């Protein structure tokens, strides 16, 4: 059974992994090669359509799959 993707889960997942790694939003943005404001919007759940490039970049920073990041 596929896990359901929700913005709330994605927002929480990104923030949790970032804090677990003791990273600032700026550090995550730089390492993921995305705009700082994108990280803010993702963590707050206001970015309703993250690009695949953004998700790949963030997942790579945390050394996980996109599926693990969004579930």
C-alpha positions as CSV (number, residue, x, y, z in Angstrom):
1,X,0.0,0.0,0.0
2,X,1.3,3.4,-1.0
3,X,1.9,6.0,1.7
4,X,-0.1,9.2,1.3
5,X,1.9,12.4,0.7
6,X,0.7,15.5,2.5
7,X,2.2,18.9,2.8
8,X,2.1,18.7,6.6
9,X,4.1,15.4,6.6
10,X,6.6,16.9,4.1
11,X,7.0,20.1,6.1
12,X,7.5,18.1,9.3
13,X,9.9,15.7,7.7
14,X,12.1,18.4,6.3
15,X,12.3,20.3,9.5
16,X,12.9,17.2,11.6
17,X,15.7,16.0,9.5
18,X,17.2,19.5,9.3
19,X,17.1,19.8,13.1
20,X,18.4,16.2,13.6
21,X,21.4,17.2,11.5
22,X,21.8,20.5,13.5
23,X,21.5,22.5,10.2
24,X,20.2,26.0,9.7
25,X,17.7,26.7,6.9
26,X,20.5,28.6,5.1
27,X,22.8,25.5,5.3
28,X,20.1,23.2,4.0
29,X,19.3,25.6,1.1
30,X,22.9,25.9,0.1
31,X,23.6,22.2,0.3
32,X,20.4,21.3,-1.6
33,X,21.0,24.1,-4.1
34,X,17.6,25.6,-3.6
35,X,16.5,29.1,-2.6
36,X,16.4,29.9,1.1
37,X,12.7,31.0,0.7
38,X,11.9,27.6,-0.7
39,X,13.0,26.0,2.5
40,X,11.0,28.4,4.6
41,X,7.9,27.7,2.5
42,X,8.4,24.0,2.5
43,X,8.8,23.8,6.3
44,X,5.7,26.0,6.8
45,X,3.6,24.0,4.3
46,X,2.9,27.0,2.1
47,X,4.8,25.6,-0.9
48,X,2.0,23.5,-2.4
49,X,4.0,22.3,-5.5
50,X,7.6,21.6,-4.7
51,X,9.6,20.7,-7.9
52,X,11.2,17.3,-8.3
53,X,14.6,19.1,-8.4
54,X,13.9,20.7,-5.0
55,X,12.9,17.3,-3.5
56,X,15.9,15.5,-5.0
57,X,18.2,18.2,-3.6
58,X,16.8,18.0,-0.1
59,X,16.7,14.2,-0.1
60,X,20.3,14.0,-1.3
61,X,21.4,16.3,1.6
62,X,19.8,13.8,4.0
63,X,21.0,10.8,2.1
64,X,17.5,9.4,1.6
65,X,15.1,8.7,-1.1
66,X,12.4,11.2,-2.0
67,X,9.8,8.6,-1.0
68,X,11.3,8.5,2.5
69,X,11.4,12.3,2.7
70,X,7.8,12.7,1.8
71,X,6.3,9.9,3.8
